[in-house]
Amino acid sequence: MGARLSHEVDTDWHIELTATATGSIEQCIIAEIPRAQYSALFETARQDFSAFIKNSGVDSTGHVKPAVELRFTGAAFFDGWHLTHGKHGDCNVQPGGLWELHPVFKVEQP
């Protein structure tokens, strides 16, 4: 997967995913992991995500390189707020970016 990371004002981890390392941002989905204080599941998901990308770098634009193949499990959420509140990451302005996995409660290797 290709991934771009950004931190939200609400401190959710906002992860823009593509199907392949070089996949087009026009075909993306967002995974958001809430703050650890809300659930031990979120704390574990954050820790696991961090561990899985530890051998990759995160460049100045937030891209994870080299890309890592991961599986995210969470609730499907249509976030229409992005339609009316302007750019919220590169993926959110794409049709698929209106759908998110939010909250993500599990991150694992396939």
C-alpha positions in Angstrom: 0.0 0.0 0.0 1.0 3.6 -0.4 0.4 5.8 2.6 0.6 9.4 3.5 0.3 10.4 7.2 -1.0 13.6 8.7 -2.0 14.6 12.1 -5.5 16.0 12.8 -6.5 18.9 15.0 -8.4 16.3 17.0 -5.2 14.2 17.2 -6.6 11.3 15.1 -4.0 9.7 12.9 -5.1 10.3 9.4 -3.7 7.8 6.9 -4.3 8.1 3.2 -4.1 4.6 1.6 -3.6 3.5 -2.0 -3.9 -0.1 -3.1 -0.2 -0.3 -4.3 3.0 1.5 -3.4 2.7 3.6 -6.6 -1.1 3.7 -6.7 -2.9 6.8 -7.8 -4.2 9.1 -5.1 -7.4 9.2 -7.3 -8.1 5.7 -6.0 -7.6 6.0 -2.2 -9.3 5.5 1.1 -8.6 7.1 4.5 -8.0 5.2 7.7 -8.2 7.2 10.9 -7.0 6.0 14.3 -8.4 8.0 17.2 -6.6 9.0 20.4 -5.4 6.2 22.6 -7.3 7.7 25.6 -10.6 6.6 24.0 -9.9 2.9 23.9 -7.1 0.4 24.4 -8.0 -0.9 20.9 -6.9 2.5 19.5 -3.7 2.5 21.5 -2.9 -1.0 20.2 -3.7 0.0 16.6 -1.4 3.1 16.9 1.4 1.0 18.4 1.0 -1.7 15.8 1.0 0.8 12.9 4.1 2.5 14.3 5.9 -0.9 14.6 4.9 -2.0 11.1 6.3 1.2 9.5 9.4 1.5 11.7 11.7 0.3 8.9 10.3 2.9 6.5 10.9 6.5 6.5 8.3 9.2 6.4 9.4 12.0 4.0 8.7 15.7 4.4 5.3 15.3 2.7 4.2 12.5 5.0 4.7 9.7 2.6 5.8 6.3 4.0 8.7 5.0 2.0 9.3 2.2 1.3 5.6 1.4 1.3 4.3 -1.3 3.6 1.5 -3.8 3.0 -1.0 -3.7 5.9 -4.6 -4.6 6.7 -6.7 -2.0 8.5 -10.0 -3.0 10.2 -12.5 -0.5 11.2 -16.0 0.9 10.7 -16.9 2.3 7.2 -17.8 5.9 7.6 -19.0 8.4 4.9 -17.5 11.7 5.8 -19.5 14.3 3.7 -17.9 17.1 5.8 -15.0 17.0 3.4 -17.3 18.1 0.6 -18.1 21.4 2.3 -14.9 22.2 4.2 -12.3 22.3 1.6 -9.1 20.3 1.3 -8.4 17.9 4.1 -5.5 16.0 2.8 -4.9 14.9 -0.8 -7.2 11.9 -0.7 -10.2 13.7 0.7 -10.8 15.6 -2.5 -11.1 12.4 -4.4 -14.4 10.5 -4.8 -13.1 7.5 -2.8 -11.7 9.8 -0.1 -15.2 10.6 1.1 -15.3 7.1 2.6 -13.1 6.3 5.6 -12.3 3.5 8.0 -13.0 5.5 11.1 -12.4 4.4 13.7 -9.6 1.9 12.9 -9.3 -0.5 15.8 -6.9 -3.0 14.3 -3.8 -2.8 12.1 -2.1 -6.0 11.0 0.1 -7.5 8.3 -1.8 -9.6 5.8 
